[in-house]
């Protein structure tokens, strides 16, 4: 099943790495029936990225944003 979500999110910088992420504003377990990783297709300002929605040891699930994506979208 394909689900589509549209939301605005603040790109947050990892405090110790040259990495960034956005937080998924929904509960993954309720939306997808799992606490684990979910494959996603994300669009950042018109730039498409395929990756994972993962908890990464935090209170909510996140999508990592690579340096390549940040450069492509100018952020």
mmJSON file of the N, C-alpha and C atoms, coordinates in Angstrom:
{"data_MODEL":{"atom_site":{
"group_PDB":["ATOM","ATOM","ATOM","ATOM","ATOM","ATOM","ATOM","ATOM","ATOM","ATOM","ATOM","ATOM","ATOM","ATOM","ATOM","ATOM","ATOM","ATOM","ATOM","ATOM","ATOM","ATOM","ATOM","ATOM","ATOM","ATOM","ATOM","ATOM","ATOM","ATOM","ATOM","ATOM","ATOM","ATOM","ATOM","ATOM","ATOM","ATOM","ATOM","ATOM","ATOM","ATOM","ATOM","ATOM","ATOM","ATOM","ATOM","ATOM","ATOM","ATOM","ATOM","ATOM","ATOM","ATOM","ATOM","ATOM","ATOM","ATOM","ATOM","ATOM","ATOM","ATOM","ATOM","ATOM","ATOM","ATOM","ATOM","ATOM","ATOM","ATOM","ATOM","ATOM","ATOM","ATOM","ATOM","ATOM","ATOM","ATOM","ATOM","ATOM","ATOM","ATOM","ATOM","ATOM","ATOM","ATOM","ATOM","ATOM","ATOM","ATOM","ATOM","ATOM","ATOM","ATOM","ATOM","ATOM","ATOM","ATOM","ATOM","ATOM","ATOM","ATOM","ATOM","ATOM","ATOM","ATOM","ATOM","ATOM","ATOM","ATOM","ATOM","ATOM","ATOM","ATOM","ATOM","ATOM","ATOM","ATOM","ATOM","ATOM","ATOM","ATOM","ATOM","ATOM","ATOM","ATOM","ATOM","ATOM","ATOM","ATOM","ATOM","ATOM","ATOM","ATOM","ATOM","ATOM","ATOM","ATOM","ATOM","ATOM","ATOM","ATOM","ATOM","ATOM","ATOM","ATOM","ATOM","ATOM","ATOM","ATOM","ATOM","ATOM","ATOM","ATOM","ATOM","ATOM","ATOM","ATOM","ATOM","ATOM","ATOM","ATOM","ATOM","ATOM","ATOM","ATOM","ATOM","ATOM","ATOM","ATOM","ATOM","ATOM","ATOM","ATOM","ATOM","ATOM","ATOM","ATOM","ATOM","ATOM","ATOM","ATOM","ATOM","ATOM","ATOM","ATOM","ATOM","ATOM","ATOM","ATOM","ATOM","ATOM","ATOM","ATOM","ATOM","ATOM","ATOM","ATOM","ATOM","ATOM","ATOM","ATOM","ATOM","ATOM","ATOM","ATOM","ATOM","ATOM","ATOM","ATOM","ATOM","ATOM","ATOM","ATOM","ATOM","ATOM","ATOM","ATOM","ATOM","ATOM","ATOM","ATOM","ATOM","ATOM","ATOM"],
"id":[1,2,3,4,5,6,7,8,9,10,11,12,13,14,15,16,17,18,19,20,21,22,23,24,25,26,27,28,29,30,31,32,33,34,35,36,37,38,39,40,41,42,43,44,45,46,47,48,49,50,51,52,53,54,55,56,57,58,59,60,61,62,63,64,65,66,67,68,69,70,71,72,73,74,75,76,77,78,79,80,81,82,83,84,85,86,87,88,89,90,91,92,93,94,95,96,97,98,99,100,101,102,103,104,105,106,107,108,109,110,111,112,113,114,115,116,117,118,119,120,121,122,123,124,125,126,127,128,129,130,131,132,133,134,135,136,137,138,139,140,141,142,143,144,145,146,147,148,149,150,151,152,153,154,155,156,157,158,159,160,161,162,163,164,165,166,167,168,169,170,171,172,173,174,175,176,177,178,179,180,181,182,183,184,185,186,187,188,189,190,191,192,193,194,195,196,197,198,199,200,201,202,203,204,205,206,207,208,209,210,211,212,213,214,215,216,217,218,219,220,221,222,223,224,225],
"type_symbol":["N","C","C","N","C","C","N","C","C","N","C","C","N","C","C","N","C","C","N","C","C","N","C","C","N","C","C","N","C","C","N","C","C","N","C","C","N","C","C","N","C","C","N","C","C","N","C","C","N","C","C","N","C","C","N","C","C","N","C","C","N","C","C","N","C","C","N","C","C","N","C","C","N","C","C","N","C","C","N","C","C","N","C","C","N","C","C","N","C","C","N","C","C","N","C","C","N","C","C","N","C","C","N","C","C","N","C","C","N","C","C","N","C","C","N","C","C","N","C","C","N","C","C","N","C","C","N","C","C","N","C","C","N","C","C","N","C","C","N","C","C","N","C","C","N","C","C","N","C","C","N","C","C","N","C","C","N","C","C","N","C","C","N","C","C","N","C","C","N","C","C","N","C","C","N","C","C","N","C","C","N","C","C","N","C","C","N","C","C","N","C","C","N","C","C","N","C","C","N","C","C","N","C","C","N","C","C","N","C","C","N","C","C","N","C","C","N","C","C","N","C","C","N","C","C"],
"label_atom_id":["N","CA","C","N","CA","C","N","CA","C","N","CA","C","N","CA","C","N","CA","C","N","CA","C","N","CA","C","N","CA","C","N","CA","C","N","CA","C","N","CA","C","N","CA","C","N","CA","C","N","CA","C","N","CA","C","N","CA","C","N","CA","C","N","CA","C","N","CA","C","N","CA","C","N","CA","C","N","CA","C","N","CA","C","N","CA","C","N","CA","C","N","CA","C","N","CA","C","N","CA","C","N","CA","C","N","CA","C","N","CA","C","N","CA","C","N","CA","C","N","CA","C","N","CA","C","N","CA","C","N","CA","C","N","CA","C","N","CA","C","N","CA","C","N","CA","C","N","CA","C","N","CA","C","N","CA","C","N","CA","C","N","CA","C","N","CA","C","N","CA","C","N","CA","C","N","CA","C","N","CA","C","N","CA","C","N","CA","C","N","CA","C","N","CA","C","N","CA","C","N","CA","C","N","CA","C","N","CA","C","N","CA","C","N","CA","C","N","CA","C","N","CA","C","N","CA","C","N","CA","C","N","CA","C","N","CA","C","N","CA","C","N","CA","C","N","CA","C","N","CA","C","N","CA","C","N","CA","C","N","CA","C"],
"label_alt_id":[null,null,null,null,null,null,null,null,null,null,null,null,null,null,null,null,null,null,null,null,null,null,null,null,null,null,null,null,null,null,null,null,null,null,null,null,null,null,null,null,null,null,null,null,null,null,null,null,null,null,null,null,null,null,null,null,null,null,null,null,null,null,null,null,null,null,null,null,null,null,null,null,null,null,null,null,null,null,null,null,null,null,null,null,null,null,null,null,null,null,null,null,null,null,null,null,null,null,null,null,null,null,null,null,null,null,null,null,null,null,null,null,null,null,null,null,null,null,null,null,null,null,null,null,null,null,null,null,null,null,null,null,null,null,null,null,null,null,null,null,null,null,null,null,null,null,null,null,null,null,null,null,null,null,null,null,null,null,null,null,null,null,null,null,null,null,null,null,null,null,null,null,null,null,null,null,null,null,null,null,null,null,null,null,null,null,null,null,null,null,null,null,null,null,null,null,null,null,null,null,null,null,null,null,null,null,null,null,null,null,null,null,null,null,null,null,null,null,null,null,null,null,null,null,null],
"label_comp_id":["UNK","UNK","UNK","UNK","UNK","UNK","UNK","UNK","UNK","UNK","UNK","UNK","UNK","UNK","UNK","UNK","UNK","UNK","UNK","UNK","UNK","UNK","UNK","UNK","UNK","UNK","UNK","UNK","UNK","UNK","UNK","UNK","UNK","UNK","UNK","UNK","UNK","UNK","UNK","UNK","UNK","UNK","UNK","UNK","UNK","UNK","UNK","UNK","UNK","UNK","UNK","UNK","UNK","UNK","UNK","UNK","UNK","UNK","UNK","UNK","UNK","UNK","UNK","UNK","UNK","UNK","UNK","UNK","UNK","UNK","UNK","UNK","UNK","UNK","UNK","UNK","UNK","UNK","UNK","UNK","UNK","UNK","UNK","UNK","UNK","UNK","UNK","UNK","UNK","UNK","UNK","UNK","UNK","UNK","UNK","UNK","UNK","UNK","UNK","UNK","UNK","UNK","UNK","UNK","UNK","UNK","UNK","UNK","UNK","UNK","UNK","UNK","UNK","UNK","UNK","UNK","UNK","UNK","UNK","UNK","UNK","UNK","UNK","UNK","UNK","UNK","UNK","UNK","UNK","UNK","UNK","UNK","UNK","UNK","UNK","UNK","UNK","UNK","UNK","UNK","UNK","UNK","UNK","UNK","UNK","UNK","UNK","UNK","UNK","UNK","UNK","UNK","UNK","UNK","UNK","UNK","UNK","UNK","UNK","UNK","UNK","UNK","UNK","UNK","UNK","UNK","UNK","UNK","UNK","UNK","UNK","UNK","UNK","UNK","UNK","UNK","UNK","UNK","UNK","UNK","UNK","UNK","UNK","UNK","UNK","UNK","UNK","UNK","UNK","UNK","UNK","UNK","UNK","UNK","UNK","UNK","UNK","UNK","UNK","UNK","UNK","UNK","UNK","UNK","UNK","UNK","UNK","UNK","UNK","UNK","UNK","UNK","UNK","UNK","UNK","UNK","UNK","UNK","UNK","UNK","UNK","UNK","UNK","UNK","UNK"],
"label_asym_id":["A","A","A","A","A","A","A","A","A","A","A","A","A","A","A","A","A","A","A","A","A","A","A","A","A","A","A","A","A","A","A","A","A","A","A","A","A","A","A","A","A","A","A","A","A","A","A","A","A","A","A","A","A","A","A","A","A","A","A","A","A","A","A","A","A","A","A","A","A","A","A","A","A","A","A","A","A","A","A","A","A","A","A","A","A","A","A","A","A","A","A","A","A","A","A","A","A","A","A","A","A","A","A","A","A","A","A","A","A","A","A","A","A","A","A","A","A","A","A","A","A","A","A","A","A","A","A","A","A","A","A","A","A","A","A","A","A","A","A","A","A","A","A","A","A","A","A","A","A","A","A","A","A","A","A","A","A","A","A","A","A","A","A","A","A","A","A","A","A","A","A","A","A","A","A","A","A","A","A","A","A","A","A","A","A","A","A","A","A","A","A","A","A","A","A","A","A","A","A","A","A","A","A","A","A","A","A","A","A","A","A","A","A","A","A","A","A","A","A","A","A","A","A","A","A"],
"label_entity_id":["1","1","1","1","1","1","1","1","1","1","1","1","1","1","1","1","1","1","1","1","1","1","1","1","1","1","1","1","1","1","1","1","1","1","1","1","1","1","1","1","1","1","1","1","1","1","1","1","1","1","1","1","1","1","1","1","1","1","1","1","1","1","1","1","1","1","1","1","1","1","1","1","1","1","1","1","1","1","1","1","1","1","1","1","1","1","1","1","1","1","1","1","1","1","1","1","1","1","1","1","1","1","1","1","1","1","1","1","1","1","1","1","1","1","1","1","1","1","1","1","1","1","1","1","1","1","1","1","1","1","1","1","1","1","1","1","1","1","1","1","1","1","1","1","1","1","1","1","1","1","1","1","1","1","1","1","1","1","1","1","1","1","1","1","1","1","1","1","1","1","1","1","1","1","1","1","1","1","1","1","1","1","1","1","1","1","1","1","1","1","1","1","1","1","1","1","1","1","1","1","1","1","1","1","1","1","1","1","1","1","1","1","1","1","1","1","1","1","1","1","1","1","1","1","1"],
"label_seq_id":[1,1,1,2,2,2,3,3,3,4,4,4,5,5,5,6,6,6,7,7,7,8,8,8,9,9,9,10,10,10,11,11,11,12,12,12,13,13,13,14,14,14,15,15,15,16,16,16,17,17,17,18,18,18,19,19,19,20,20,20,21,21,21,22,22,22,23,23,23,24,24,24,25,25,25,26,26,26,27,27,27,28,28,28,29,29,29,30,30,30,31,31,31,32,32,32,33,33,33,34,34,34,35,35,35,36,36,36,37,37,37,38,38,38,39,39,39,40,40,40,41,41,41,42,42,42,43,43,43,44,44,44,45,45,45,46,46,46,47,47,47,48,48,48,49,49,49,50,50,50,51,51,51,52,52,52,53,53,53,54,54,54,55,55,55,56,56,56,57,57,57,58,58,58,59,59,59,60,60,60,61,61,61,62,62,62,63,63,63,64,64,64,65,65,65,66,66,66,67,67,67,68,68,68,69,69,69,70,70,70,71,71,71,72,72,72,73,73,73,74,74,74,75,75,75],
"pdbx_PDB_ins_code":[null,null,null,null,null,null,null,null,null,null,null,null,null,null,null,null,null,null,null,null,null,null,null,null,null,null,null,null,null,null,null,null,null,null,null,null,null,null,null,null,null,null,null,null,null,null,null,null,null,null,null,null,null,null,null,null,null,null,null,null,null,null,null,null,null,null,null,null,null,null,null,null,null,null,null,null,null,null,null,null,null,null,null,null,null,null,null,null,null,null,null,null,null,null,null,null,null,null,null,null,null,null,null,null,null,null,null,null,null,null,null,null,null,null,null,null,null,null,null,null,null,null,null,null,null,null,null,null,null,null,null,null,null,null,null,null,null,null,null,null,null,null,null,null,null,null,null,null,null,null,null,null,null,null,null,null,null,null,null,null,null,null,null,null,null,null,null,null,null,null,null,null,null,null,null,null,null,null,null,null,null,null,null,null,null,null,null,null,null,null,null,null,null,null,null,null,null,null,null,null,null,null,null,null,null,null,null,null,null,null,null,null,null,null,null,null,null,null,null,null,null,null,null,null,null],
"Cartn_x":[0.835,0.0,0.891,0.549,1.292,0.503,1.183,0.583,1.339,0.623,1.24,1.01,2.079,2.023,2.642,2.053,2.621,2.675,3.89,4.046,5.312,5.349,6.55,7.341,8.654,9.509,10.769,11.253,12.515,13.661,14.633,15.82,16.707,17.011,17.81,19.194,20.197,21.581,21.92,22.604,23.085,24.121,24.089,24.992,26.476,26.795,28.201,28.706,27.818,28.218,27.819,28.43,28.005,26.836,25.722,24.534,23.307,22.191,20.949,19.792,18.64,17.478,16.208,15.078,13.766,13.076,12.189,11.423,10.074,9.661,8.365,7.309,6.323,5.394,4.237,4.324,3.287,3.913,3.085,3.559,3.693,4.921,5.188,4.417,4.34,3.641,2.157,1.53,0.122,-0.06,0.85,0.724,1.098,2.128,2.663,2.625,2.22,2.129,3.472,4.5,5.823,6.562,7.479,8.364,9.708,9.878,11.147,11.244,12.215,12.459,11.416,11.135,10.191,10.857,10.831,11.367,10.437,11.042,10.247,10.811,9.93,10.326,9.935,10.921,10.715,11.062,10.333,10.648,10.966,12.169,12.623,12.703,11.793,11.797,11.997,11.298,11.379,12.469,13.317,14.401,13.933,13.871,13.394,14.526,14.219,15.189,14.494,15.148,14.635,15.541,14.934,15.722,14.877,15.22,14.549,14.01,12.875,12.316,12.7,13.48,14.012,14.035,13.94,13.923,15.308,16.35,17.731,18.013,17.352,17.61,17.0,16.044,15.438,13.959,13.303,11.896,10.94,11.397,10.53,11.331,10.638,11.306,11.788,12.881,13.532,13.905,14.058,14.618,15.914,17.01,18.29,18.366,19.053,19.219,20.705,21.112,22.528,23.067,24.37,25.025,24.626,24.518,24.128,22.765,21.822,20.483,20.518,21.208,21.283,21.886,22.897,23.523,22.551,21.845,20.925,19.76,19.295,18.146,18.587,19.888,20.409,20.226,20.217,20.067,21.196],
"Cartn_y":[-1.175,0.0,1.254,2.199,3.456,4.523,5.202,6.309,7.573,8.675,9.95,10.917,11.583,12.582,13.851,14.961,16.246,17.106,17.559,18.394,19.226,20.304,21.137,20.699,20.647,20.233,21.078,21.318,22.029,21.037,21.401,20.57,20.851,19.793,19.931,19.343,20.022,19.566,18.632,17.558,16.649,17.401,17.316,18.111,17.756,16.523,16.115,15.729,15.552,15.102,16.126,16.02,16.847,16.129,16.127,15.407,16.204,15.938,16.628,15.648,16.055,15.18,15.995,15.373,15.916,14.881,15.354,14.461,14.189,12.913,12.496,12.848,13.707,14.209,13.267,12.025,11.044,9.876,9.06,7.881,6.743,6.297,5.274,3.99,3.593,2.354,2.438,3.578,3.749,3.824,4.495,4.692,3.459,2.717,1.613,0.263,0.241,-1.009,-1.6,-0.766,-1.239,-0.165,-0.616,0.317,0.382,-0.468,-0.554,0.434,0.203,1.087,0.878,1.957,1.919,2.594,1.937,2.553,3.677,4.812,5.975,6.624,7.332,8.201,9.601,10.462,11.804,12.827,13.921,15.009,16.247,16.779,18.004,19.098,20.04,21.151,20.674,19.605,19.09,18.057,17.805,16.823,15.523,14.455,13.172,12.359,11.715,10.906,9.645,8.517,7.262,6.855,6.594,6.261,5.545,5.751,5.067,6.052,5.705,6.384,5.499,6.042,5.22,5.998,5.278,5.923,6.421,5.749,6.167,6.487,5.777,5.963,7.219,7.832,9.077,8.882,9.929,9.857,9.748,10.109,10.038,9.513,9.167,8.668,9.833,9.592,10.644,10.142,11.089,10.821,11.609,10.913,11.592,12.329,13.451,14.256,14.334,13.729,13.673,15.036,15.139,16.375,16.665,15.625,15.789,16.439,16.004,16.584,18.035,18.298,19.67,20.601,20.135,20.95,21.164,20.109,20.198,21.149,21.193,22.06,23.401,23.601,24.891,25.16,24.111,24.303,23.633],
"Cartn_z":[0.0,0.0,0.0,-0.82,-0.883,-0.137,0.773,1.506,1.128,1.049,0.732,1.894,2.302,3.371,2.823,3.143,2.739,3.997,4.328,5.514,5.37,6.091,6.15,7.37,7.206,8.309,8.327,9.503,9.671,9.49,8.676,8.528,9.734,10.468,11.68,11.459,11.998,11.872,13.019,12.689,13.73,14.548,15.872,16.702,16.58,16.152,16.112,14.732,13.783,12.445,11.395,10.222,9.091,8.442,9.152,8.714,9.134,8.457,8.772,8.628,9.132,9.099,9.256,8.943,9.291,10.165,11.009,11.866,11.216,11.234,10.697,11.739,11.4,12.41,12.759,12.349,12.641,13.403,14.019,14.729,13.728,13.528,12.514,12.797,14.042,14.369,13.991,14.236,13.874,12.363,11.681,10.233,9.419,9.864,9.067,9.775,11.039,11.774,12.172,12.274,12.659,13.44,14.288,14.98,14.263,13.272,12.552,11.41,10.555,9.421,8.327,7.606,6.494,5.299,4.152,2.938,2.517,2.132,1.743,0.483,-0.201,-1.304,-0.849,-0.744,-0.195,-1.261,-1.266,-2.186,-1.369,-1.571,-0.918,-1.971,-1.937,-2.9,-4.333,-4.711,-6.073,-6.302,-5.319,-5.438,-4.792,-5.589,-5.07,-4.454,-3.343,-2.61,-2.117,-2.268,-1.722,-0.569,0.564,1.747,2.777,4.03,5.128,6.153,6.678,7.829,9.002,9.933,11.016,12.323,13.42,14.731,15.128,14.752,14.992,16.454,17.369,18.796,19.393,18.72,19.203,19.487,19.95,20.339,19.163,17.983,16.811,15.624,14.565,13.371,12.519,11.809,11.035,9.647,8.758,7.434,7.346,7.128,6.976,5.66,5.666,4.452,4.158,3.067,2.716,2.302,2.278,1.82,0.375,-0.429,-1.842,-1.972,-1.164,-1.204,-0.739,0.373,0.88,-0.166,-0.863,-1.907,-3.064,-3.468,-4.6,-4.332,-3.074,-2.752,-2.168,-2.057,-1.609,-0.13,0.694,2.141,2.897],
"occupancy":[1.0,1.0,1.0,1.0,1.0,1.0,1.0,1.0,1.0,1.0,1.0,1.0,1.0,1.0,1.0,1.0,1.0,1.0,1.0,1.0,1.0,1.0,1.0,1.0,1.0,1.0,1.0,1.0,1.0,1.0,1.0,1.0,1.0,1.0,1.0,1.0,1.0,1.0,1.0,1.0,1.0,1.0,1.0,1.0,1.0,1.0,1.0,1.0,1.0,1.0,1.0,1.0,1.0,1.0,1.0,1.0,1.0,1.0,1.0,1.0,1.0,1.0,1.0,1.0,1.0,1.0,1.0,1.0,1.0,1.0,1.0,1.0,1.0,1.0,1.0,1.0,1.0,1.0,1.0,1.0,1.0,1.0,1.0,1.0,1.0,1.0,1.0,1.0,1.0,1.0,1.0,1.0,1.0,1.0,1.0,1.0,1.0,1.0,1.0,1.0,1.0,1.0,1.0,1.0,1.0,1.0,1.0,1.0,1.0,1.0,1.0,1.0,1.0,1.0,1.0,1.0,1.0,1.0,1.0,1.0,1.0,1.0,1.0,1.0,1.0,1.0,1.0,1.0,1.0,1.0,1.0,1.0,1.0,1.0,1.0,1.0,1.0,1.0,1.0,1.0,1.0,1.0,1.0,1.0,1.0,1.0,1.0,1.0,1.0,1.0,1.0,1.0,1.0,1.0,1.0,1.0,1.0,1.0,1.0,1.0,1.0,1.0,1.0,1.0,1.0,1.0,1.0,1.0,1.0,1.0,1.0,1.0,1.0,1.0,1.0,1.0,1.0,1.0,1.0,1.0,1.0,1.0,1.0,1.0,1.0,1.0,1.0,1.0,1.0,1.0,1.0,1.0,1.0,1.0,1.0,1.0,1.0,1.0,1.0,1.0,1.0,1.0,1.0,1.0,1.0,1.0,1.0,1.0,1.0,1.0,1.0,1.0,1.0,1.0,1.0,1.0,1.0,1.0,1.0,1.0,1.0,1.0,1.0,1.0,1.0],
"B_iso_or_equiv":[0.0,0.0,0.0,0.0,0.0,0.0,0.0,0.0,0.0,0.0,0.0,0.0,0.0,0.0,0.0,0.0,0.0,0.0,0.0,0.0,0.0,0.0,0.0,0.0,0.0,0.0,0.0,0.0,0.0,0.0,0.0,0.0,0.0,0.0,0.0,0.0,0.0,0.0,0.0,0.0,0.0,0.0,0.0,0.0,0.0,0.0,0.0,0.0,0.0,0.0,0.0,0.0,0.0,0.0,0.0,0.0,0.0,0.0,0.0,0.0,0.0,0.0,0.0,0.0,0.0,0.0,0.0,0.0,0.0,0.0,0.0,0.0,0.0,0.0,0.0,0.0,0.0,0.0,0.0,0.0,0.0,0.0,0.0,0.0,0.0,0.0,0.0,0.0,0.0,0.0,0.0,0.0,0.0,0.0,0.0,0.0,0.0,0.0,0.0,0.0,0.0,0.0,0.0,0.0,0.0,0.0,0.0,0.0,0.0,0.0,0.0,0.0,0.0,0.0,0.0,0.0,0.0,0.0,0.0,0.0,0.0,0.0,0.0,0.0,0.0,0.0,0.0,0.0,0.0,0.0,0.0,0.0,0.0,0.0,0.0,0.0,0.0,0.0,0.0,0.0,0.0,0.0,0.0,0.0,0.0,0.0,0.0,0.0,0.0,0.0,0.0,0.0,0.0,0.0,0.0,0.0,0.0,0.0,0.0,0.0,0.0,0.0,0.0,0.0,0.0,0.0,0.0,0.0,0.0,0.0,0.0,0.0,0.0,0.0,0.0,0.0,0.0,0.0,0.0,0.0,0.0,0.0,0.0,0.0,0.0,0.0,0.0,0.0,0.0,0.0,0.0,0.0,0.0,0.0,0.0,0.0,0.0,0.0,0.0,0.0,0.0,0.0,0.0,0.0,0.0,0.0,0.0,0.0,0.0,0.0,0.0,0.0,0.0,0.0,0.0,0.0,0.0,0.0,0.0,0.0,0.0,0.0,0.0,0.0,0.0],
"pdbx_formal_charge":[null,null,null,null,null,null,null,null,null,null,null,null,null,null,null,null,null,null,null,null,null,null,null,null,null,null,null,null,null,null,null,null,null,null,null,null,null,null,null,null,null,null,null,null,null,null,null,null,null,null,null,null,null,null,null,null,null,null,null,null,null,null,null,null,null,null,null,null,null,null,null,null,null,null,null,null,null,null,null,null,null,null,null,null,null,null,null,null,null,null,null,null,null,null,null,null,null,null,null,null,null,null,null,null,null,null,null,null,null,null,null,null,null,null,null,null,null,null,null,null,null,null,null,null,null,null,null,null,null,null,null,null,null,null,null,null,null,null,null,null,null,null,null,null,null,null,null,null,null,null,null,null,null,null,null,null,null,null,null,null,null,null,null,null,null,null,null,null,null,null,null,null,null,null,null,null,null,null,null,null,null,null,null,null,null,null,null,null,null,null,null,null,null,null,null,null,null,null,null,null,null,null,null,null,null,null,null,null,null,null,null,null,null,null,null,null,null,null,null,null,null,null,null,null,null],
"auth_seq_id":[1,1,1,2,2,2,3,3,3,4,4,4,5,5,5,6,6,6,7,7,7,8,8,8,9,9,9,10,10,10,11,11,11,12,12,12,13,13,13,14,14,14,15,15,15,16,16,16,17,17,17,18,18,18,19,19,19,20,20,20,21,21,21,22,22,22,23,23,23,24,24,24,25,25,25,26,26,26,27,27,27,28,28,28,29,29,29,30,30,30,31,31,31,32,32,32,33,33,33,34,34,34,35,35,35,36,36,36,37,37,37,38,38,38,39,39,39,40,40,40,41,41,41,42,42,42,43,43,43,44,44,44,45,45,45,46,46,46,47,47,47,48,48,48,49,49,49,50,50,50,51,51,51,52,52,52,53,53,53,54,54,54,55,55,55,56,56,56,57,57,57,58,58,58,59,59,59,60,60,60,61,61,61,62,62,62,63,63,63,64,64,64,65,65,65,66,66,66,67,67,67,68,68,68,69,69,69,70,70,70,71,71,71,72,72,72,73,73,73,74,74,74,75,75,75],
"auth_comp_id":["UNK","UNK","UNK","UNK","UNK","UNK","UNK","UNK","UNK","UNK","UNK","UNK","UNK","UNK","UNK","UNK","UNK","UNK","UNK","UNK","UNK","UNK","UNK","UNK","UNK","UNK","UNK","UNK","UNK","UNK","UNK","UNK","UNK","UNK","UNK","UNK","UNK","UNK","UNK","UNK","UNK","UNK","UNK","UNK","UNK","UNK","UNK","UNK","UNK","UNK","UNK","UNK","UNK","UNK","UNK","UNK","UNK","UNK","UNK","UNK","UNK","UNK","UNK","UNK","UNK","UNK","UNK","UNK","UNK","UNK","UNK","UNK","UNK","UNK","UNK","UNK","UNK","UNK","UNK","UNK","UNK","UNK","UNK","UNK","UNK","UNK","UNK","UNK","UNK","UNK","UNK","UNK","UNK","UNK","UNK","UNK","UNK","UNK","UNK","UNK","UNK","UNK","UNK","UNK","UNK","UNK","UNK","UNK","UNK","UNK","UNK","UNK","UNK","UNK","UNK","UNK","UNK","UNK","UNK","UNK","UNK","UNK","UNK","UNK","UNK","UNK","UNK","UNK","UNK","UNK","UNK","UNK","UNK","UNK","UNK","UNK","UNK","UNK","UNK","UNK","UNK","UNK","UNK","UNK","UNK","UNK","UNK","UNK","UNK","UNK","UNK","UNK","UNK","UNK","UNK","UNK","UNK","UNK","UNK","UNK","UNK","UNK","UNK","UNK","UNK","UNK","UNK","UNK","UNK","UNK","UNK","UNK","UNK","UNK","UNK","UNK","UNK","UNK","UNK","UNK","UNK","UNK","UNK","UNK","UNK","UNK","UNK","UNK","UNK","UNK","UNK","UNK","UNK","UNK","UNK","UNK","UNK","UNK","UNK","UNK","UNK","UNK","UNK","UNK","UNK","UNK","UNK","UNK","UNK","UNK","UNK","UNK","UNK","UNK","UNK","UNK","UNK","UNK","UNK","UNK","UNK","UNK","UNK","UNK","UNK"],
"auth_asym_id":["A","A","A","A","A","A","A","A","A","A","A","A","A","A","A","A","A","A","A","A","A","A","A","A","A","A","A","A","A","A","A","A","A","A","A","A","A","A","A","A","A","A","A","A","A","A","A","A","A","A","A","A","A","A","A","A","A","A","A","A","A","A","A","A","A","A","A","A","A","A","A","A","A","A","A","A","A","A","A","A","A","A","A","A","A","A","A","A","A","A","A","A","A","A","A","A","A","A","A","A","A","A","A","A","A","A","A","A","A","A","A","A","A","A","A","A","A","A","A","A","A","A","A","A","A","A","A","A","A","A","A","A","A","A","A","A","A","A","A","A","A","A","A","A","A","A","A","A","A","A","A","A","A","A","A","A","A","A","A","A","A","A","A","A","A","A","A","A","A","A","A","A","A","A","A","A","A","A","A","A","A","A","A","A","A","A","A","A","A","A","A","A","A","A","A","A","A","A","A","A","A","A","A","A","A","A","A","A","A","A","A","A","A","A","A","A","A","A","A","A","A","A","A","A","A"],
"auth_atom_id":["N","CA","C","N","CA","C","N","CA","C","N","CA","C","N","CA","C","N","CA","C","N","CA","C","N","CA","C","N","CA","C","N","CA","C","N","CA","C","N","CA","C","N","CA","C","N","CA","C","N","CA","C","N","CA","C","N","CA","C","N","CA","C","N","CA","C","N","CA","C","N","CA","C","N","CA","C","N","CA","C","N","CA","C","N","CA","C","N","CA","C","N","CA","C","N","CA","C","N","CA","C","N","CA","C","N","CA","C","N","CA","C","N","CA","C","N","CA","C","N","CA","C","N","CA","C","N","CA","C","N","CA","C","N","CA","C","N","CA","C","N","CA","C","N","CA","C","N","CA","C","N","CA","C","N","CA","C","N","CA","C","N","CA","C","N","CA","C","N","CA","C","N","CA","C","N","CA","C","N","CA","C","N","CA","C","N","CA","C","N","CA","C","N","CA","C","N","CA","C","N","CA","C","N","CA","C","N","CA","C","N","CA","C","N","CA","C","N","CA","C","N","CA","C","N","CA","C","N","CA","C","N","CA","C","N","CA","C","N","CA","C","N","CA","C","N","CA","C","N","CA","C","N","CA","C","N","CA","C","N","CA","C"],
"pdbx_PDB_model_num":[1,1,1,1,1,1,1,1,1,1,1,1,1,1,1,1,1,1,1,1,1,1,1,1,1,1,1,1,1,1,1,1,1,1,1,1,1,1,1,1,1,1,1,1,1,1,1,1,1,1,1,1,1,1,1,1,1,1,1,1,1,1,1,1,1,1,1,1,1,1,1,1,1,1,1,1,1,1,1,1,1,1,1,1,1,1,1,1,1,1,1,1,1,1,1,1,1,1,1,1,1,1,1,1,1,1,1,1,1,1,1,1,1,1,1,1,1,1,1,1,1,1,1,1,1,1,1,1,1,1,1,1,1,1,1,1,1,1,1,1,1,1,1,1,1,1,1,1,1,1,1,1,1,1,1,1,1,1,1,1,1,1,1,1,1,1,1,1,1,1,1,1,1,1,1,1,1,1,1,1,1,1,1,1,1,1,1,1,1,1,1,1,1,1,1,1,1,1,1,1,1,1,1,1,1,1,1,1,1,1,1,1,1,1,1,1,1,1,1,1,1,1,1,1,1]
}}}
